[in-house]
Amino acid sequence: MLTVDWWRGFPSAGLSATLKALIISSFVMTIVIIIGAGIYSSLEDWSFDEAVNFCIVSFATIGKKGGRSLLQIADPCSNMCTH
């Protein structure tokens, strides 16, 4: 069972370094999306759902200029739909 023991480190023993990195990076990315969506929803007068969608799409397509986005890399059909 996964338990968080803040005195000995995050998360508890028994998890691999890769899994620990995945947990921490997922948590950080979720926080970044929530904070960004909060800022966009207040500045642009959008609903929070629209702002979350905007943040996710923006992060997923970073570096698209001249290359493939993360969504295209993850999509096995993207090779058939080349420009």
mmCIF file of the N, C-alpha and C atoms, coordinates in Angstrom:
data_MODEL
# 
_entry.id   MODEL 
# 
loop_
_atom_site.group_PDB 
_atom_site.id 
_atom_site.type_symbol 
_atom_site.label_atom_id 
_atom_site.label_alt_id 
_atom_site.label_comp_id 
_atom_site.label_asym_id 
_atom_site.label_entity_id 
_atom_site.label_seq_id 
_atom_site.pdbx_PDB_ins_code 
_atom_site.Cartn_x 
_atom_site.Cartn_y 
_atom_site.Cartn_z 
_atom_site.occupancy 
_atom_site.B_iso_or_equiv 
_atom_site.pdbx_formal_charge 
_atom_site.auth_seq_id 
_atom_site.auth_comp_id 
_atom_site.auth_asym_id 
_atom_site.auth_atom_id 
_atom_site.pdbx_PDB_model_num 
ATOM 1   N N  . MET A 1 1  ? 0.841   -1.184 0.000   1.00 0.00 ? 1  MET A N  1 
ATOM 2   C CA . MET A 1 1  ? 0.000   0.000  0.000   1.00 0.00 ? 1  MET A CA 1 
ATOM 3   C C  . MET A 1 1  ? 0.884   1.246  0.000   1.00 0.00 ? 1  MET A C  1 
ATOM 4   N N  . LEU A 1 2  ? 0.486   2.238  -0.777  1.00 0.00 ? 2  LEU A N  1 
ATOM 5   C CA . LEU A 1 2  ? 1.237   3.487  -0.873  1.00 0.00 ? 2  LEU A CA 1 
ATOM 6   C C  . LEU A 1 2  ? 0.921   4.366  0.324   1.00 0.00 ? 2  LEU A C  1 
ATOM 7   N N  . THR A 1 3  ? 1.928   4.654  1.102   1.00 0.00 ? 3  THR A N  1 
ATOM 8   C CA . THR A 1 3  ? 1.755   5.576  2.220   1.00 0.00 ? 3  THR A CA 1 
ATOM 9   C C  . THR A 1 3  ? 2.775   6.680  2.082   1.00 0.00 ? 3  THR A C  1 
ATOM 10  N N  . VAL A 1 4  ? 2.393   7.849  2.482   1.00 0.00 ? 4  VAL A N  1 
ATOM 11  C CA . VAL A 1 4  ? 3.294   8.986  2.415   1.00 0.00 ? 4  VAL A CA 1 
ATOM 12  C C  . VAL A 1 4  ? 3.895   9.191  3.792   1.00 0.00 ? 4  VAL A C  1 
ATOM 13  N N  . ASP A 1 5  ? 5.185   9.066  3.897   1.00 0.00 ? 5  ASP A N  1 
ATOM 14  C CA . ASP A 1 5  ? 5.889   9.250  5.150   1.00 0.00 ? 5  ASP A CA 1 
ATOM 15  C C  . ASP A 1 5  ? 6.770   10.483 4.997   1.00 0.00 ? 5  ASP A C  1 
ATOM 16  N N  . TRP A 1 6  ? 6.296   11.618 5.428   1.00 0.00 ? 6  TRP A N  1 
ATOM 17  C CA . TRP A 1 6  ? 6.989   12.881 5.205   1.00 0.00 ? 6  TRP A CA 1 
ATOM 18  C C  . TRP A 1 6  ? 8.289   12.978 5.987   1.00 0.00 ? 6  TRP A C  1 
ATOM 19  N N  . TRP A 1 7  ? 8.452   12.177 7.042   1.00 0.00 ? 7  TRP A N  1 
ATOM 20  C CA . TRP A 1 7  ? 9.669   12.257 7.836   1.00 0.00 ? 7  TRP A CA 1 
ATOM 21  C C  . TRP A 1 7  ? 10.834  11.548 7.175   1.00 0.00 ? 7  TRP A C  1 
ATOM 22  N N  . ARG A 1 8  ? 10.565  10.529 6.374   1.00 0.00 ? 8  ARG A N  1 
ATOM 23  C CA . ARG A 1 8  ? 11.648  9.772  5.735   1.00 0.00 ? 8  ARG A CA 1 
ATOM 24  C C  . ARG A 1 8  ? 11.741  10.015 4.241   1.00 0.00 ? 8  ARG A C  1 
ATOM 25  N N  . GLY A 1 9  ? 10.900  10.816 3.676   1.00 0.00 ? 9  GLY A N  1 
ATOM 26  C CA . GLY A 1 9  ? 10.962  11.114 2.252   1.00 0.00 ? 9  GLY A CA 1 
ATOM 27  C C  . GLY A 1 9  ? 9.677   10.780 1.550   1.00 0.00 ? 9  GLY A C  1 
ATOM 28  N N  . PHE A 1 10 ? 9.533   11.283 0.357   1.00 0.00 ? 10 PHE A N  1 
ATOM 29  C CA . PHE A 1 10 ? 8.310   11.083 -0.425  1.00 0.00 ? 10 PHE A CA 1 
ATOM 30  C C  . PHE A 1 10 ? 8.601   10.185 -1.597  1.00 0.00 ? 10 PHE A C  1 
ATOM 31  N N  . PRO A 1 11 ? 7.718   9.341  -1.979  1.00 0.00 ? 11 PRO A N  1 
ATOM 32  C CA . PRO A 1 11 ? 6.793   8.585  -1.138  1.00 0.00 ? 11 PRO A CA 1 
ATOM 33  C C  . PRO A 1 11 ? 7.542   7.501  -0.395  1.00 0.00 ? 11 PRO A C  1 
ATOM 34  N N  . SER A 1 12 ? 6.828   6.621  0.275   1.00 0.00 ? 12 SER A N  1 
ATOM 35  C CA . SER A 1 12 ? 7.460   5.649  1.162   1.00 0.00 ? 12 SER A CA 1 
ATOM 36  C C  . SER A 1 12 ? 8.342   4.669  0.394   1.00 0.00 ? 12 SER A C  1 
ATOM 37  N N  . ALA A 1 13 ? 9.125   3.940  1.150   1.00 0.00 ? 13 ALA A N  1 
ATOM 38  C CA . ALA A 1 13 ? 10.049  2.967  0.565   1.00 0.00 ? 13 ALA A CA 1 
ATOM 39  C C  . ALA A 1 13 ? 9.278   1.898  -0.193  1.00 0.00 ? 13 ALA A C  1 
ATOM 40  N N  . GLY A 1 14 ? 9.929   1.305  -1.162  1.00 0.00 ? 14 GLY A N  1 
ATOM 41  C CA . GLY A 1 14 ? 9.301   0.252  -1.948  1.00 0.00 ? 14 GLY A CA 1 
ATOM 42  C C  . GLY A 1 14 ? 8.954   0.696  -3.355  1.00 0.00 ? 14 GLY A C  1 
ATOM 43  N N  . LEU A 1 15 ? 9.004   1.983  -3.621  1.00 0.00 ? 15 LEU A N  1 
ATOM 44  C CA . LEU A 1 15 ? 8.726   2.486  -4.964  1.00 0.00 ? 15 LEU A CA 1 
ATOM 45  C C  . LEU A 1 15 ? 10.044  2.747  -5.685  1.00 0.00 ? 15 LEU A C  1 
ATOM 46  N N  . SER A 1 16 ? 10.055  2.467  -6.971  1.00 0.00 ? 16 SER A N  1 
ATOM 47  C CA . SER A 1 16 ? 11.271  2.696  -7.750  1.00 0.00 ? 16 SER A CA 1 
ATOM 48  C C  . SER A 1 16 ? 11.479  4.194  -7.960  1.00 0.00 ? 16 SER A C  1 
ATOM 49  N N  . ALA A 1 17 ? 12.680  4.558  -8.321  1.00 0.00 ? 17 ALA A N  1 
ATOM 50  C CA . ALA A 1 17 ? 12.999  5.969  -8.566  1.00 0.00 ? 17 ALA A CA 1 
ATOM 51  C C  . ALA A 1 17 ? 12.182  6.507  -9.736  1.00 0.00 ? 17 ALA A C  1 
ATOM 52  N N  . THR A 1 18 ? 11.931  5.660  -10.731 1.00 0.00 ? 18 THR A N  1 
ATOM 53  C CA . THR A 1 18 ? 11.143  6.092  -11.879 1.00 0.00 ? 18 THR A CA 1 
ATOM 54  C C  . THR A 1 18 ? 9.707   6.399  -11.472 1.00 0.00 ? 18 THR A C  1 
ATOM 55  N N  . LEU A 1 19 ? 9.132   5.552  -10.633 1.00 0.00 ? 19 LEU A N  1 
ATOM 56  C CA . LEU A 1 19 ? 7.766   5.775  -10.186 1.00 0.00 ? 19 LEU A CA 1 
ATOM 57  C C  . LEU A 1 19 ? 7.669   7.008  -9.298  1.00 0.00 ? 19 LEU A C  1 
ATOM 58  N N  . LYS A 1 20 ? 8.672   7.221  -8.447  1.00 0.00 ? 20 LYS A N  1 
ATOM 59  C CA . LYS A 1 20 ? 8.689   8.429  -7.624  1.00 0.00 ? 20 LYS A CA 1 
ATOM 60  C C  . LYS A 1 20 ? 8.746   9.677  -8.504  1.00 0.00 ? 20 LYS A C  1 
ATOM 61  N N  . ALA A 1 21 ? 9.591   9.651  -9.538  1.00 0.00 ? 21 ALA A N  1 
ATOM 62  C CA . ALA A 1 21 ? 9.695   10.795 -10.449 1.00 0.00 ? 21 ALA A CA 1 
ATOM 63  C C  . ALA A 1 21 ? 8.389   11.026 -11.194 1.00 0.00 ? 21 ALA A C  1 
ATOM 64  N N  . LEU A 1 22 ? 7.710   9.953  -11.588 1.00 0.00 ? 22 LEU A N  1 
ATOM 65  C CA . LEU A 1 22 ? 6.429   10.078 -12.275 1.00 0.00 ? 22 LEU A CA 1 
ATOM 66  C C  . LEU A 1 22 ? 5.371   10.679 -11.368 1.00 0.00 ? 22 LEU A C  1 
ATOM 67  N N  . ILE A 1 23 ? 5.330   10.255 -10.123 1.00 0.00 ? 23 ILE A N  1 
ATOM 68  C CA . ILE A 1 23 ? 4.349   10.796 -9.176  1.00 0.00 ? 23 ILE A CA 1 
ATOM 69  C C  . ILE A 1 23 ? 4.591   12.282 -8.942  1.00 0.00 ? 23 ILE A C  1 
ATOM 70  N N  . ILE A 1 24 ? 5.830   12.648 -8.698  1.00 0.00 ? 24 ILE A N  1 
ATOM 71  C CA . ILE A 1 24 ? 6.148   14.050 -8.418  1.00 0.00 ? 24 ILE A CA 1 
ATOM 72  C C  . ILE A 1 24 ? 5.921   14.923 -9.642  1.00 0.00 ? 24 ILE A C  1 
ATOM 73  N N  . SER A 1 25 ? 6.338   14.470 -10.826 1.00 0.00 ? 25 SER A N  1 
ATOM 74  C CA . SER A 1 25 ? 6.151   15.292 -12.027 1.00 0.00 ? 25 SER A CA 1 
ATOM 75  C C  . SER A 1 25 ? 4.670   15.417 -12.391 1.00 0.00 ? 25 SER A C  1 
ATOM 76  N N  . SER A 1 26 ? 3.885   14.377 -12.171 1.00 0.00 ? 26 SER A N  1 
ATOM 77  C CA . SER A 1 26 ? 2.438   14.464 -12.423 1.00 0.00 ? 26 SER A CA 1 
ATOM 78  C C  . SER A 1 26 ? 1.788   15.458 -11.474 1.00 0.00 ? 26 SER A C  1 
ATOM 79  N N  . PHE A 1 27 ? 2.211   15.437 -10.224 1.00 0.00 ? 27 PHE A N  1 
ATOM 80  C CA . PHE A 1 27 ? 1.678   16.382 -9.241  1.00 0.00 ? 27 PHE A CA 1 
ATOM 81  C C  . PHE A 1 27 ? 2.032   17.816 -9.623  1.00 0.00 ? 27 PHE A C  1 
ATOM 82  N N  . VAL A 1 28 ? 3.279   18.047 -9.998  1.00 0.00 ? 28 VAL A N  1 
ATOM 83  C CA . VAL A 1 28 ? 3.717   19.397 -10.377 1.00 0.00 ? 28 VAL A CA 1 
ATOM 84  C C  . VAL A 1 28 ? 2.977   19.878 -11.623 1.00 0.00 ? 28 VAL A C  1 
ATOM 85  N N  . MET A 1 29 ? 2.821   19.014 -12.624 1.00 0.00 ? 29 MET A N  1 
ATOM 86  C CA . MET A 1 29 ? 2.116   19.417 -13.848 1.00 0.00 ? 29 MET A CA 1 
ATOM 87  C C  . MET A 1 29 ? 0.652   19.736 -13.561 1.00 0.00 ? 29 MET A C  1 
ATOM 88  N N  . THR A 1 30 ? 0.025   18.969 -12.674 1.00 0.00 ? 30 THR A N  1 
ATOM 89  C CA . THR A 1 30 ? -1.357  19.248 -12.308 1.00 0.00 ? 30 THR A CA 1 
ATOM 90  C C  . THR A 1 30 ? -1.467  20.604 -11.623 1.00 0.00 ? 30 THR A C  1 
ATOM 91  N N  . ILE A 1 31 ? -0.546  20.907 -10.742 1.00 0.00 ? 31 ILE A N  1 
ATOM 92  C CA . ILE A 1 31 ? -0.550  22.202 -10.051 1.00 0.00 ? 31 ILE A CA 1 
ATOM 93  C C  . ILE A 1 31 ? -0.337  23.339 -11.055 1.00 0.00 ? 31 ILE A C  1 
ATOM 94  N N  . VAL A 1 32 ? 0.584   23.155 -11.996 1.00 0.00 ? 32 VAL A N  1 
ATOM 95  C CA . VAL A 1 32 ? 0.831   24.192 -13.010 1.00 0.00 ? 32 VAL A CA 1 
ATOM 96  C C  . VAL A 1 32 ? -0.426  24.437 -13.849 1.00 0.00 ? 32 VAL A C  1 
ATOM 97  N N  . ILE A 1 33 ? -1.112  23.370 -14.239 1.00 0.00 ? 33 ILE A N  1 
ATOM 98  C CA . ILE A 1 33 ? -2.334  23.518 -15.036 1.00 0.00 ? 33 ILE A CA 1 
ATOM 99  C C  . ILE A 1 33 ? -3.415  24.225 -14.233 1.00 0.00 ? 33 ILE A C  1 
ATOM 100 N N  . ILE A 1 34 ? -3.577  23.876 -12.963 1.00 0.00 ? 34 ILE A N  1 
ATOM 101 C CA . ILE A 1 34 ? -4.606  24.504 -12.133 1.00 0.00 ? 34 ILE A CA 1 
ATOM 102 C C  . ILE A 1 34 ? -4.311  25.985 -11.921 1.00 0.00 ? 34 ILE A C  1 
ATOM 103 N N  . ILE A 1 35 ? -3.052  26.317 -11.634 1.00 0.00 ? 35 ILE A N  1 
ATOM 104 C CA . ILE A 1 35 ? -2.697  27.727 -11.439 1.00 0.00 ? 35 ILE A CA 1 
ATOM 105 C C  . ILE A 1 35 ? -2.860  28.501 -12.743 1.00 0.00 ? 35 ILE A C  1 
ATOM 106 N N  . GLY A 1 36 ? -2.384  27.934 -13.847 1.00 0.00 ? 36 GLY A N  1 
ATOM 107 C CA . GLY A 1 36 ? -2.543  28.606 -15.139 1.00 0.00 ? 36 GLY A CA 1 
ATOM 108 C C  . GLY A 1 36 ? -3.991  28.793 -15.518 1.00 0.00 ? 36 GLY A C  1 
ATOM 109 N N  . ALA A 1 37 ? -4.815  27.786 -15.265 1.00 0.00 ? 37 ALA A N  1 
ATOM 110 C CA . ALA A 1 37 ? -6.238  27.901 -15.586 1.00 0.00 ? 37 ALA A CA 1 
ATOM 111 C C  . ALA A 1 37 ? -6.910  28.951 -14.717 1.00 0.00 ? 37 ALA A C  1 
ATOM 112 N N  . GLY A 1 38 ? -6.492  29.030 -13.465 1.00 0.00 ? 38 GLY A N  1 
ATOM 113 C CA . GLY A 1 38 ? -7.042  30.068 -12.599 1.00 0.00 ? 38 GLY A CA 1 
ATOM 114 C C  . GLY A 1 38 ? -6.701  31.463 -13.085 1.00 0.00 ? 38 GLY A C  1 
ATOM 115 N N  . ILE A 1 39 ? -5.466  31.641 -13.533 1.00 0.00 ? 39 ILE A N  1 
ATOM 116 C CA . ILE A 1 39 ? -5.042  32.953 -14.049 1.00 0.00 ? 39 ILE A CA 1 
ATOM 117 C C  . ILE A 1 39 ? -5.782  33.288 -15.337 1.00 0.00 ? 39 ILE A C  1 
ATOM 118 N N  . TYR A 1 40 ? -5.842  32.327 -16.269 1.00 0.00 ? 40 TYR A N  1 
ATOM 119 C CA . TYR A 1 40 ? -6.532  32.589 -17.537 1.00 0.00 ? 40 TYR A CA 1 
ATOM 120 C C  . TYR A 1 40 ? -8.029  32.818 -17.338 1.00 0.00 ? 40 TYR A C  1 
ATOM 121 N N  . SER A 1 41 ? -8.645  32.066 -16.441 1.00 0.00 ? 41 SER A N  1 
ATOM 122 C CA . SER A 1 41 ? -10.088 32.239 -16.251 1.00 0.00 ? 41 SER A CA 1 
ATOM 123 C C  . SER A 1 41 ? -10.406 33.603 -15.652 1.00 0.00 ? 41 SER A C  1 
ATOM 124 N N  . SER A 1 42 ? -9.508  34.140 -14.831 1.00 0.00 ? 42 SER A N  1 
ATOM 125 C CA . SER A 1 42 ? -9.771  35.459 -14.260 1.00 0.00 ? 42 SER A CA 1 
ATOM 126 C C  . SER A 1 42 ? -9.407  36.589 -15.231 1.00 0.00 ? 42 SER A C  1 
ATOM 127 N N  . LEU A 1 43 ? -8.304  36.435 -15.977 1.00 0.00 ? 43 LEU A N  1 
ATOM 128 C CA . LEU A 1 43 ? -7.877  37.501 -16.881 1.00 0.00 ? 43 LEU A CA 1 
ATOM 129 C C  . LEU A 1 43 ? -8.698  37.562 -18.165 1.00 0.00 ? 43 LEU A C  1 
ATOM 130 N N  . GLU A 1 44 ? -9.063  36.416 -18.699 1.00 0.00 ? 44 GLU A N  1 
ATOM 131 C CA . GLU A 1 44 ? -9.742  36.360 -19.988 1.00 0.00 ? 44 GLU A CA 1 
ATOM 132 C C  . GLU A 1 44 ? -11.254 36.208 -19.876 1.00 0.00 ? 44 GLU A C  1 
ATOM 133 N N  . ASP A 1 45 ? -11.758 36.142 -18.646 1.00 0.00 ? 45 ASP A N  1 
ATOM 134 C CA . ASP A 1 45 ? -13.194 35.966 -18.392 1.00 0.00 ? 45 ASP A CA 1 
ATOM 135 C C  . ASP A 1 45 ? -13.711 34.686 -19.049 1.00 0.00 ? 45 ASP A C  1 
ATOM 136 N N  . TRP A 1 46 ? -12.932 33.609 -18.899 1.00 0.00 ? 46 TRP A N  1 
ATOM 137 C CA . TRP A 1 46 ? -13.317 32.283 -19.388 1.00 0.00 ? 46 TRP A CA 1 
ATOM 138 C C  . TRP A 1 46 ? -13.835 31.466 -18.225 1.00 0.00 ? 46 TRP A C  1 
ATOM 139 N N  . SER A 1 47 ? -14.553 30.390 -18.543 1.00 0.00 ? 47 SER A N  1 
ATOM 140 C CA . SER A 1 47 ? -14.898 29.438 -17.487 1.00 0.00 ? 47 SER A CA 1 
ATOM 141 C C  . SER A 1 47 ? -13.628 28.663 -17.133 1.00 0.00 ? 47 SER A C  1 
ATOM 142 N N  . PHE A 1 48 ? -13.628 28.060 -15.954 1.00 0.00 ? 48 PHE A N  1 
ATOM 143 C CA . PHE A 1 48 ? -12.441 27.311 -15.530 1.00 0.00 ? 48 PHE A CA 1 
ATOM 144 C C  . PHE A 1 48 ? -12.189 26.128 -16.452 1.00 0.00 ? 48 PHE A C  1 
ATOM 145 N N  . ASP A 1 49 ? -13.262 25.493 -16.944 1.00 0.00 ? 49 ASP A N  1 
ATOM 146 C CA . ASP A 1 49 ? -13.116 24.364 -17.865 1.00 0.00 ? 49 ASP A CA 1 
ATOM 147 C C  . ASP A 1 49 ? -12.428 24.786 -19.161 1.00 0.00 ? 49 ASP A C  1 
ATOM 148 N N  . GLU A 1 50 ? -12.828 25.930 -19.701 1.00 0.00 ? 50 GLU A N  1 
ATOM 149 C CA . GLU A 1 50 ? -12.198 26.423 -20.931 1.00 0.00 ? 50 GLU A CA 1 
ATOM 150 C C  . GLU A 1 50 ? -10.719 26.734 -20.702 1.00 0.00 ? 50 GLU A C  1 
ATOM 151 N N  . ALA A 1 51 ? -10.408 27.301 -19.538 1.00 0.00 ? 51 ALA A N  1 
ATOM 152 C CA . ALA A 1 51 ? -9.025  27.646 -19.226 1.00 0.00 ? 51 ALA A CA 1 
ATOM 153 C C  . ALA A 1 51 ? -8.166  26.391 -19.043 1.00 0.00 ? 51 ALA A C  1 
ATOM 154 N N  . VAL A 1 52 ? -8.725  25.360 -18.405 1.00 0.00 ? 52 VAL A N  1 
ATOM 155 C CA . VAL A 1 52 ? -7.982  24.096 -18.253 1.00 0.00 ? 52 VAL A CA 1 
ATOM 156 C C  . VAL A 1 52 ? -7.718  23.487 -19.623 1.00 0.00 ? 52 VAL A C  1 
ATOM 157 N N  . ASN A 1 53 ? -8.731  23.480 -20.479 1.00 0.00 ? 53 ASN A N  1 
ATOM 158 C CA . ASN A 1 53 ? -8.556  22.946 -21.830 1.00 0.00 ? 53 ASN A CA 1 
ATOM 159 C C  . ASN A 1 53 ? -7.474  23.722 -22.577 1.00 0.00 ? 53 ASN A C  1 
ATOM 160 N N  . PHE A 1 54 ? -7.481  25.031 -22.469 1.00 0.00 ? 54 PHE A N  1 
ATOM 161 C CA . PHE A 1 54 ? -6.476  25.852 -23.129 1.00 0.00 ? 54 PHE A CA 1 
ATOM 162 C C  . PHE A 1 54 ? -5.077  25.514 -22.629 1.00 0.00 ? 54 PHE A C  1 
ATOM 163 N N  . CYS A 1 55 ? -4.911  25.366 -21.311 1.00 0.00 ? 55 CYS A N  1 
ATOM 164 C CA . CYS A 1 55 ? -3.598  25.052 -20.746 1.00 0.00 ? 55 CYS A CA 1 
ATOM 165 C C  . CYS A 1 55 ? -3.107  23.688 -21.195 1.00 0.00 ? 55 CYS A C  1 
ATOM 166 N N  . ILE A 1 56 ? -3.971  22.693 -21.199 1.00 0.00 ? 56 ILE A N  1 
ATOM 167 C CA . ILE A 1 56 ? -3.561  21.350 -21.609 1.00 0.00 ? 56 ILE A CA 1 
ATOM 168 C C  . ILE A 1 56 ? -3.157  21.327 -23.078 1.00 0.00 ? 56 ILE A C  1 
ATOM 169 N N  . VAL A 1 57 ? -3.959  21.963 -23.927 1.00 0.00 ? 57 VAL A N  1 
ATOM 170 C CA . VAL A 1 57 ? -3.638  21.996 -25.358 1.00 0.00 ? 57 VAL A CA 1 
ATOM 171 C C  . VAL A 1 57 ? -2.355  22.788 -25.593 1.00 0.00 ? 57 VAL A C  1 
ATOM 172 N N  . SER A 1 58 ? -2.176  23.886 -24.873 1.00 0.00 ? 58 SER A N  1 
ATOM 173 C CA . SER A 1 58 ? -0.954  24.685 -25.037 1.00 0.00 ? 58 SER A CA 1 
ATOM 174 C C  . SER A 1 58 ? 0.287   23.896 -24.636 1.00 0.00 ? 58 SER A C  1 
ATOM 175 N N  . PHE A 1 59 ? 0.222   23.187 -23.516 1.00 0.00 ? 59 PHE A N  1 
ATOM 176 C CA . PHE A 1 59 ? 1.375   22.398 -23.072 1.00 0.00 ? 59 PHE A CA 1 
ATOM 177 C C  . PHE A 1 59 ? 1.630   21.220 -23.997 1.00 0.00 ? 59 PHE A C  1 
ATOM 178 N N  . ALA A 1 60 ? 0.587   20.635 -24.549 1.00 0.00 ? 60 ALA A N  1 
ATOM 179 C CA . ALA A 1 60 ? 0.747   19.464 -25.407 1.00 0.00 ? 60 ALA A CA 1 
ATOM 180 C C  . ALA A 1 60 ? 1.311   19.819 -26.780 1.00 0.00 ? 60 ALA A C  1 
ATOM 181 N N  . THR A 1 61 ? 1.211   21.081 -27.174 1.00 0.00 ? 61 THR A N  1 
ATOM 182 C CA . THR A 1 61 ? 1.682   21.473 -28.502 1.00 0.00 ? 61 THR A CA 1 
ATOM 183 C C  . THR A 1 61 ? 2.903   22.390 -28.441 1.00 0.00 ? 61 THR A C  1 
ATOM 184 N N  . ILE A 1 62 ? 3.572   22.452 -27.303 1.00 0.00 ? 62 ILE A N  1 
ATOM 185 C CA . ILE A 1 62 ? 4.798   23.255 -27.210 1.00 0.00 ? 62 ILE A CA 1 
ATOM 186 C C  . ILE A 1 62 ? 5.842   22.649 -28.141 1.00 0.00 ? 62 ILE A C  1 
ATOM 187 N N  . GLY A 1 63 ? 6.435   23.466 -28.957 1.00 0.00 ? 63 GLY A N  1 
ATOM 188 C CA . GLY A 1 63 ? 7.458   22.998 -29.876 1.00 0.00 ? 63 GLY A CA 1 
ATOM 189 C C  . GLY A 1 63 ? 6.901   22.450 -31.175 1.00 0.00 ? 63 GLY A C  1 
ATOM 190 N N  . LYS A 1 64 ? 5.651   22.728 -31.486 1.00 0.00 ? 64 LYS A N  1 
ATOM 191 C CA . LYS A 1 64 ? 5.024   22.195 -32.696 1.00 0.00 ? 64 LYS A CA 1 
ATOM 192 C C  . LYS A 1 64 ? 5.621   22.798 -33.956 1.00 0.00 ? 64 LYS A C  1 
ATOM 193 N N  . LYS A 1 65 ? 6.132   24.018 -33.873 1.00 0.00 ? 65 LYS A N  1 
ATOM 194 C CA . LYS A 1 65 ? 6.673   24.681 -35.057 1.00 0.00 ? 65 LYS A CA 1 
ATOM 195 C C  . LYS A 1 65 ? 7.781   23.833 -35.673 1.00 0.00 ? 65 LYS A C  1 
ATOM 196 N N  . GLY A 1 66 ? 7.537   23.300 -36.845 1.00 0.00 ? 66 GLY A N  1 
ATOM 197 C CA . GLY A 1 66 ? 8.538   22.518 -37.542 1.00 0.00 ? 66 GLY A CA 1 
ATOM 198 C C  . GLY A 1 66 ? 8.642   21.078 -37.068 1.00 0.00 ? 66 GLY A C  1 
ATOM 199 N N  . GLY A 1 67 ? 7.784   20.666 -36.172 1.00 0.00 ? 67 GLY A N  1 
ATOM 200 C CA . GLY A 1 67 ? 7.877   19.307 -35.654 1.00 0.00 ? 67 GLY A CA 1 
ATOM 201 C C  . GLY A 1 67 ? 6.498   18.747 -35.364 1.00 0.00 ? 67 GLY A C  1 
ATOM 202 N N  . ARG A 1 68 ? 6.488   17.631 -34.659 1.00 0.00 ? 68 ARG A N  1 
ATOM 203 C CA . ARG A 1 68 ? 5.231   16.994 -34.304 1.00 0.00 ? 68 ARG A CA 1 
ATOM 204 C C  . ARG A 1 68 ? 4.907   17.298 -32.854 1.00 0.00 ? 68 ARG A C  1 
ATOM 205 N N  . SER A 1 69 ? 3.628   17.489 -32.551 1.00 0.00 ? 69 SER A N  1 
ATOM 206 C CA . SER A 1 69 ? 3.224   17.746 -31.182 1.00 0.00 ? 69 SER A CA 1 
ATOM 207 C C  . SER A 1 69 ? 3.236   16.448 -30.387 1.00 0.00 ? 69 SER A C  1 
ATOM 208 N N  . LEU A 1 70 ? 3.125   16.557 -29.071 1.00 0.00 ? 70 LEU A N  1 
ATOM 209 C CA . LEU A 1 70 ? 3.074   15.367 -28.225 1.00 0.00 ? 70 LEU A CA 1 
ATOM 210 C C  . LEU A 1 70 ? 1.859   14.519 -28.549 1.00 0.00 ? 70 LEU A C  1 
ATOM 211 N N  . LEU A 1 71 ? 0.748   15.162 -28.908 1.00 0.00 ? 71 LEU A N  1 
ATOM 212 C CA . LEU A 1 71 ? -0.453  14.407 -29.243 1.00 0.00 ? 71 LEU A CA 1 
ATOM 213 C C  . LEU A 1 71 ? -0.262  13.607 -30.523 1.00 0.00 ? 71 LEU A C  1 
ATOM 214 N N  . GLN A 1 72 ? 0.469   14.153 -31.493 1.00 0.00 ? 72 GLN A N  1 
ATOM 215 C CA . GLN A 1 72 ? 0.725   13.421 -32.726 1.00 0.00 ? 72 GLN A CA 1 
ATOM 216 C C  . GLN A 1 72 ? 1.697   12.270 -32.495 1.00 0.00 ? 72 GLN A C  1 
ATOM 217 N N  . ILE A 1 73 ? 2.649   12.455 -31.616 1.00 0.00 ? 73 ILE A N  1 
ATOM 218 C CA . ILE A 1 73 ? 3.602   11.390 -31.322 1.00 0.00 ? 73 ILE A CA 1 
ATOM 219 C C  . ILE A 1 73 ? 2.894   10.227 -30.645 1.00 0.00 ? 73 ILE A C  1 
ATOM 220 N N  . ALA A 1 74 ? 1.956   10.535 -29.749 1.00 0.00 ? 74 ALA A N  1 
ATOM 221 C CA . ALA A 1 74 ? 1.232   9.483  -29.027 1.00 0.00 ? 74 ALA A CA 1 
ATOM 222 C C  . ALA A 1 74 ? 0.180   8.808  -29.885 1.00 0.00 ? 74 ALA A C  1 
ATOM 223 N N  . ASP A 1 75 ? -0.222  9.441  -30.994 1.00 0.00 ? 75 ASP A N  1 
ATOM 224 C CA . ASP A 1 75 ? -1.274  8.894  -31.848 1.00 0.00 ? 75 ASP A CA 1 
ATOM 225 C C  . ASP A 1 75 ? -0.655  7.994  -32.915 1.00 0.00 ? 75 ASP A C  1 
ATOM 226 N N  . PRO A 1 76 ? -0.970  6.708  -32.915 1.00 0.00 ? 76 PRO A N  1 
ATOM 227 C CA . PRO A 1 76 ? -0.384  5.812  -33.910 1.00 0.00 ? 76 PRO A CA 1 
ATOM 228 C C  . PRO A 1 76 ? -0.848  6.106  -35.336 1.00 0.00 ? 76 PRO A C  1 
ATOM 229 N N  . CYS A 1 77 ? -1.959  6.794  -35.494 1.00 0.00 ? 77 CYS A N  1 
ATOM 230 C CA . CYS A 1 77 ? -2.476  7.104  -36.829 1.00 0.00 ? 77 CYS A CA 1 
ATOM 231 C C  . CYS A 1 77 ? -1.862  8.375  -37.401 1.00 0.00 ? 77 CYS A C  1 
ATOM 232 N N  . SER A 1 78 ? -1.014  9.080  -36.632 1.00 0.00 ? 78 SER A N  1 
ATOM 233 C CA . SER A 1 78 ? -0.478  10.350 -37.108 1.00 0.00 ? 78 SER A CA 1 
ATOM 234 C C  . SER A 1 78 ? 0.454   10.169 -38.302 1.00 0.00 ? 78 SER A C  1 
ATOM 235 N N  . ASN A 1 79 ? 1.069   8.995  -38.442 1.00 0.00 ? 79 ASN A N  1 
ATOM 236 C CA . ASN A 1 79 ? 1.947   8.757  -39.593 1.00 0.00 ? 79 ASN A CA 1 
ATOM 237 C C  . ASN A 1 79 ? 1.145   8.675  -40.887 1.00 0.00 ? 79 ASN A C  1 
ATOM 238 N N  . MET A 1 80 ? -0.115  8.248  -40.798 1.00 0.00 ? 80 MET A N  1 
ATOM 239 C CA . MET A 1 80 ? -0.959  8.151  -41.989 1.00 0.00 ? 80 MET A CA 1 
ATOM 240 C C  . MET A 1 80 ? -1.515  9.509  -42.392 1.00 0.00 ? 80 MET A C  1 
ATOM 241 N N  . CYS A 1 81 ? -1.520  10.456 -41.472 1.00 0.00 ? 81 CYS A N  1 
ATOM 242 C CA . CYS A 1 81 ? -2.134  11.760 -41.718 1.00 0.00 ? 81 CYS A CA 1 
ATOM 243 C C  . CYS A 1 81 ? -1.063  12.828 -41.851 1.00 0.00 ? 81 CYS A C  1 
ATOM 244 N N  . THR A 1 82 ? -0.023  12.593 -42.587 1.00 0.00 ? 82 THR A N  1 
ATOM 245 C CA . THR A 1 82 ? 1.042   13.576 -42.754 1.00 0.00 ? 82 THR A CA 1 
ATOM 246 C C  . THR A 1 82 ? 0.585   14.679 -43.696 1.00 0.00 ? 82 THR A C  1 
ATOM 247 N N  . HIS A 1 83 ? 1.228   15.831 -43.593 1.00 0.00 ? 83 HIS A N  1 
ATOM 248 C CA . HIS A 1 83 ? 0.810   16.960 -44.446 1.00 0.00 ? 83 HIS A CA 1 
ATOM 249 C C  . HIS A 1 83 ? 1.411   16.841 -45.796 1.00 0.00 ? 83 HIS A C  1 
# 
